[in-house]
Amino acid sequence: MTMVEISGVKKRYEGGFEALRGVDLMIKEGEILALLGPNGAGKTTLISAVCGITLPTEGTIRVGGHDVVTDYRAARDLIGLVPQEINLEPFEKVINTVRFTRGLFGKARNDALIEDVLRKLSLWDKRDSAVKELSGGMKRRVLIAKALAHEPRVLFLDEPTAGVDVELRRDMWEVVAELKRQGVTIILTTHYIEEAEAIADRVGVINRGQILLVEEKDALMARLGQKELRIDLSDPLDAVPPSLEEFDLTLTEDRQRLVYTYHSGAERTGIGRLMAAVASAGLKVRDVSTAQNSLEDIFVGLVAEQEEEDAA
């Protein structure tokens, strides 16, 4: 089932700046989608449009079948949002802050649920503390608790672990894993690409208000992921021997390593021919190793490719 349906969405501000340039995106119920993009790519604007914080200039957005503009109450009731900015009432107690958010959505009081959320986020011992007494990391935990207080079916995490401690990240990913088991749809924006690589089902890349790619994470890594074969030599080279030019090798600055890039999913990688050619060239090999392209490498490459196309 499709939980979030975004079709032809544009957001244009006064002055002509277009933050979103025709976004189409379908997000399935119970999946974790990681939305990656550089600063200013349109990630927060897109989340704001889905959550009803800003109105799209064109296009439609549905959450659980409800239009976020014409049926905004029903749509918003399904959504929990953890924003980038910490904006909390400083003098209110933690537990009252979370209870109040649940009440805003018209939900009946449920002290057991609030306690469970606070305990999972290591906030129970701070429940009677004023928000102003908390550290920045603890305030971030309160934001997450507020987003979960009304039991949303869709959870947006907008850079939730930016500048927070490792313990909070661990606690939050445990909560995310439990929510996924409950069928909650989770959309994560992050600059920590290793987090997306670790927990996401699908990865989307956005830049300059356009979705460049949305794909299953494992399929993306298999399709675009490259590997490097690193051949460490016993003696330095002045240049790549002419007999090896067909392999498009790179000679590192220390002149003692040849790097061969290939697709791990290819039927024939050419490694066998390469190693035979290296031996025929009389090169003494000290060591051989491989390295897998990361999701970060893929992301950077996609963004750079779009910018080159826009500049052309």
C-alpha positions as CSV (number, residue, x, y, z in Angstrom):
1,M,0.0,0.0,0.0
2,T,1.2,3.5,-0.8
3,M,1.2,5.6,2.3
4,V,2.6,8.9,0.9
5,E,1.9,9.9,-2.7
6,I,3.6,13.0,-4.0
7,S,2.7,14.0,-7.6
8,G,4.1,16.9,-9.7
9,V,4.8,19.0,-6.6
10,K,6.4,22.4,-7.1
11,K,7.1,25.2,-4.6
12,R,7.8,28.6,-5.9
13,Y,8.5,31.6,-3.7
14,E,8.0,35.3,-4.4
15,G,11.0,36.4,-6.5
16,G,10.8,33.3,-8.6
17,F,13.0,30.9,-6.6
18,E,11.8,27.4,-7.2
19,A,12.6,25.2,-4.2
20,L,10.8,22.1,-5.6
21,R,10.7,21.5,-9.3
22,G,8.1,18.8,-10.0
23,V,8.7,16.1,-7.4
24,D,7.1,12.7,-7.9
25,L,7.5,10.2,-5.1
26,M,5.6,7.2,-3.8
27,I,6.4,5.9,-0.3
28,K,5.1,2.5,0.8
29,E,3.6,1.7,4.1
30,G,6.1,0.4,6.6
31,E,9.2,1.2,4.7
32,I,12.2,3.4,5.7
33,L,13.1,5.9,3.0
34,A,16.3,7.9,3.4
35,L,16.2,11.2,1.5
36,L,19.7,12.4,0.8
37,G,20.8,15.8,-0.6
38,P,23.2,18.7,0.0
39,N,22.2,21.8,1.9
40,G,19.5,23.7,0.0
41,A,18.5,20.6,-2.1
42,G,14.8,20.9,-1.1
43,K,14.6,18.2,1.6
44,T,13.1,20.3,4.3
45,T,10.8,22.1,1.9
46,L,9.4,18.8,0.7
47,I,8.8,17.6,4.2
48,S,7.2,20.9,5.1
49,A,4.8,20.5,2.1
50,V,3.8,17.0,3.2
51,C,3.3,18.0,6.8
52,G,1.2,21.1,5.8
53,I,3.7,23.6,7.1
54,T,4.0,25.1,3.6
55,L,1.6,24.9,0.7
56,P,2.8,23.6,-2.6
57,T,2.5,25.9,-5.6
58,E,1.5,23.1,-7.9
59,G,0.9,19.3,-7.6
60,T,-0.9,17.1,-5.1
61,I,0.2,15.3,-1.9
62,R,-1.8,12.5,-0.2
63,V,-1.0,10.8,3.1
64,G,-3.0,7.6,3.8
65,G,-5.3,8.7,0.9
66,H,-6.0,12.1,2.4
67,D,-5.1,15.3,0.5
68,V,-2.8,17.4,2.7
69,V,-4.6,20.6,1.5
70,T,-8.3,19.7,1.1
71,D,-8.3,17.1,3.9
72,Y,-5.5,18.4,6.0
73,R,-6.8,17.4,9.4
74,A,-7.0,13.7,8.5
75,A,-3.7,13.8,6.8
76,R,-1.9,15.6,9.6
77,D,-3.3,13.2,12.2
78,L,-1.3,10.4,10.6
79,I,2.0,12.4,10.6
80,G,4.7,12.8,13.3
81,L,7.5,15.3,12.6
82,V,10.9,15.7,14.2
83,P,12.1,19.0,12.9
84,Q,15.7,20.2,12.6
85,E,15.1,23.2,14.9
86,I,14.7,22.8,18.7
87,N,11.6,24.8,19.5
88,L,10.2,23.9,22.9
89,E,8.6,25.7,25.8
90,P,11.6,26.2,28.1
91,F,9.7,26.3,31.5
92,E,7.4,23.4,30.9
93,K,8.1,19.9,32.3
94,V,9.1,17.3,29.9
95,I,6.2,14.9,30.5
96,N,3.6,17.8,30.2
97,T,5.2,18.9,26.9
98,V,4.8,15.4,25.5
99,R,1.2,14.9,26.9
100,F,0.2,18.3,25.5
101,T,1.2,17.3,22.0
102,R,-0.9,14.2,22.2
103,G,-3.8,16.3,23.3
104,L,-3.4,18.7,20.4
105,F,-4.3,15.7,18.1
106,G,-7.4,15.0,20.1
107,K,-6.1,11.8,21.5
108,A,-7.3,10.4,24.9
109,R,-4.9,10.6,27.7
110,N,-2.6,7.5,27.8
111,D,0.0,7.6,30.6
112,A,1.3,4.1,29.8
113,L,2.1,5.0,26.2
114,I,3.8,8.3,27.3
115,E,5.9,6.5,29.8
116,D,6.9,3.9,27.3
117,V,8.0,6.5,24.8
118,L,10.0,8.5,27.4
119,R,11.6,5.3,28.7
120,K,12.7,4.2,25.2
121,L,14.3,7.6,24.7
122,S,16.0,7.6,28.2
123,L,13.8,10.6,29.3
124,W,11.8,9.0,32.1
125,D,14.2,10.1,34.8
126,K,13.9,13.7,33.4
127,R,10.1,13.7,33.1
128,D,9.6,16.3,35.8
129,S,12.5,18.5,34.7
130,A,11.9,21.8,33.0
131,V,13.0,21.7,29.3
132,K,15.4,24.6,29.9
133,E,17.4,22.4,32.3
134,L,18.1,19.8,29.6
135,S,21.2,19.5,27.4
136,G,20.8,19.9,23.6
137,G,20.8,16.2,23.1
138,M,18.1,15.7,25.7
139,K,16.0,18.4,24.1
140,R,16.3,16.5,20.8
141,R,15.0,13.4,22.5
142,V,11.9,15.5,23.7
143,L,11.3,16.5,20.1
144,I,11.2,12.8,19.1
145,A,8.9,11.9,22.0
146,K,6.5,14.7,21.0
147,A,6.4,13.4,17.4
148,L,5.5,9.9,18.7
149,A,3.0,11.0,21.3
150,H,-0.1,10.7,19.1
151,E,1.0,7.4,17.6
152,P,1.6,8.5,14.0
153,R,1.6,6.1,11.0
154,V,4.1,8.3,9.1
155,L,7.2,9.7,10.9
156,F,9.4,12.3,9.4
157,L,12.9,12.7,10.8
158,D,14.5,15.8,9.5
159,E,18.3,15.6,10.3
160,P,17.4,14.1,13.7
161,T,20.9,13.2,14.8
162,A,22.7,16.4,13.6
163,G,25.1,17.4,16.4
164,V,23.9,14.8,18.9
165,D,25.7,12.2,20.9
166,V,26.3,8.6,19.9
167,E,24.0,7.3,22.7
168,L,21.0,9.3,21.3
169,R,21.6,7.9,17.9
170,R,21.6,4.4,19.2
171,D,18.4,5.0,21.2
172,M,16.7,6.6,18.3
173,W,17.6,3.9,15.8
174,E,16.3,1.3,18.2
175,V,13.0,3.2,18.4
176,V,12.9,3.5,14.6
177,A,13.4,-0.3,14.2
178,E,10.5,-0.9,16.6
179,L,8.3,1.5,14.7
180,K,9.1,-0.2,11.4
181,R,8.1,-3.6,13.0
182,Q,4.8,-1.9,13.9
183,G,4.3,-0.9,10.2
184,V,5.1,2.8,10.6
185,T,6.4,4.5,7.5
186,I,9.6,6.5,8.2
187,I,11.2,9.2,6.0
188,L,14.6,10.2,7.1
189,T,16.8,13.1,5.9
190,T,20.3,13.0,7.0
191,H,23.9,14.1,6.3
192,Y,25.2,11.0,8.0
193,I,25.1,8.8,4.9
194,E,26.3,5.8,6.8
195,E,23.0,5.9,8.8
196,A,21.0,5.7,5.5
197,E,23.2,2.9,4.4
198,A,22.6,1.0,7.6
199,I,18.8,1.3,8.2
200,A,17.1,2.4,5.0
201,D,15.0,0.1,2.7
202,R,15.1,2.6,-0.2
203,V,17.3,5.7,-0.9
204,G,16.2,8.8,-2.6
205,V,18.6,11.5,-3.8
206,I,17.3,15.1,-4.2
207,N,19.2,18.1,-5.5
208,R,18.0,21.5,-6.7
209,G,14.4,20.6,-6.0
210,Q,14.4,17.5,-8.1
211,I,14.4,13.8,-7.3
212,L,17.4,12.3,-9.1
213,L,16.9,8.7,-8.1
214,V,14.8,6.5,-5.8
215,E,15.8,2.9,-5.6
216,E,16.1,-0.1,-3.2
217,K,19.3,0.4,-1.3
218,D,20.7,-3.0,-2.1
219,A,19.8,-2.8,-5.8
220,L,21.3,0.7,-5.9
221,M,24.6,-0.5,-4.4
222,A,24.6,-3.4,-6.8
223,R,23.8,-1.3,-9.9
224,L,25.9,1.7,-9.3
225,G,28.4,0.4,-6.7
226,Q,31.9,0.1,-8.1
227,K,34.9,-1.7,-6.6
228,E,38.5,-0.9,-6.8
229,L,41.3,-3.4,-7.2
230,R,44.4,-2.0,-5.6
231,I,47.7,-3.5,-6.7
232,D,50.6,-2.5,-4.5
233,L,54.0,-2.7,-6.2
234,S,57.4,-3.5,-4.7
235,D,59.1,-0.9,-6.9
236,P,57.8,2.6,-7.9
237,L,56.7,3.3,-11.5
238,D,57.4,6.4,-13.6
239,A,54.2,5.7,-15.5
240,V,51.6,3.0,-16.4
241,P,53.3,0.7,-18.8
242,P,51.9,0.9,-22.4
243,S,50.9,-2.8,-22.3
244,L,48.5,-2.0,-19.4
245,E,46.8,1.2,-20.9
246,E,43.7,-0.7,-22.1
247,F,42.8,-1.2,-18.4
248,D,42.5,2.5,-17.7
249,L,44.6,2.2,-14.5
250,T,45.3,5.0,-12.1
251,L,48.8,5.4,-10.7
252,T,48.8,6.9,-7.1
253,E,51.0,9.8,-6.1
254,D,53.5,7.6,-4.4
255,R,53.9,5.7,-7.7
256,Q,53.7,2.3,-6.0
257,R,50.0,1.5,-6.4
258,L,47.9,0.8,-9.5
259,V,44.1,1.2,-9.1
260,Y,41.6,-0.6,-11.3
261,T,37.9,0.3,-11.1
262,Y,35.3,-2.2,-12.1
263,H,31.6,-3.0,-11.5
264,S,31.1,-5.8,-9.0
265,G,28.0,-7.0,-10.8
266,A,29.6,-7.3,-14.2
267,E,29.7,-10.7,-15.8
268,R,33.3,-10.3,-16.6
269,T,35.4,-7.9,-14.4
270,G,38.6,-8.2,-16.4
271,I,40.6,-8.9,-13.3
272,G,42.1,-12.1,-14.6
273,R,43.4,-10.5,-17.8
274,L,44.7,-7.6,-15.8
275,M,46.7,-9.7,-13.4
276,A,48.1,-11.7,-16.3
277,A,49.1,-8.5,-18.0
278,V,50.8,-7.2,-14.9
279,A,52.9,-10.3,-14.6
280,S,53.8,-10.1,-18.3
281,A,54.9,-6.5,-17.8
282,G,57.4,-7.8,-15.3
283,L,55.9,-5.8,-12.3
284,K,56.6,-7.2,-8.9
285,V,53.3,-7.2,-6.8
286,R,53.7,-6.7,-3.1
287,D,49.9,-6.9,-2.2
288,V,46.5,-6.9,-3.7
289,S,43.3,-5.6,-2.1
290,T,39.8,-4.5,-3.0
291,A,37.5,-1.7,-1.7
292,Q,33.7,-1.3,-2.3
293,N,32.2,2.0,-3.3
294,S,30.1,3.5,-0.6
295,L,26.6,5.0,-0.8
296,E,28.3,8.3,-0.2
297,D,30.5,7.9,-3.3
298,I,27.3,7.2,-5.3
299,F,25.5,10.1,-3.8
300,V,28.3,12.6,-4.6
301,G,28.6,11.2,-8.1
302,L,24.8,11.7,-8.8
303,V,24.8,15.3,-7.5
304,A,27.9,16.2,-9.5
305,E,26.4,14.6,-12.7
306,Q,23.3,16.7,-12.3
307,E,25.2,19.9,-11.7
308,E,27.3,19.2,-14.9
309,E,24.1,18.7,-16.9
310,D,22.6,21.9,-15.5
311,A,25.7,23.9,-16.4
312,A,25.9,22.5,-19.9
